């Protein structure tokens, strides 16, 4: 499996997300980037007082997405990281592909 952590080291919440996504999706590829630093001045961050691990970009390729709509794929991912979202993760941008879609994307 291919993993990436972006520019920043993964904190505890993201390590938990990685583990939950891995066990729930058995991904071929999983890349999680903490983009919280890009949103440091935003209203949510200022008002909540939460300054770390608030915004993430997730790229995941899994057979678990086969036959599922985009909405169903995202619901599946969010169900796996629901607790972290309740505990202060503000935004998760998802890219969810099947292995076939990922292969087609690489060709283009």
Helices and strands as residue ranges (DSSP letters): E 2-4, H 12-25, E 29-34, G 36-39, H 43-48, E 55-61, G 63-65, H 70-80, H 82-86, E 91-97, H 99-107
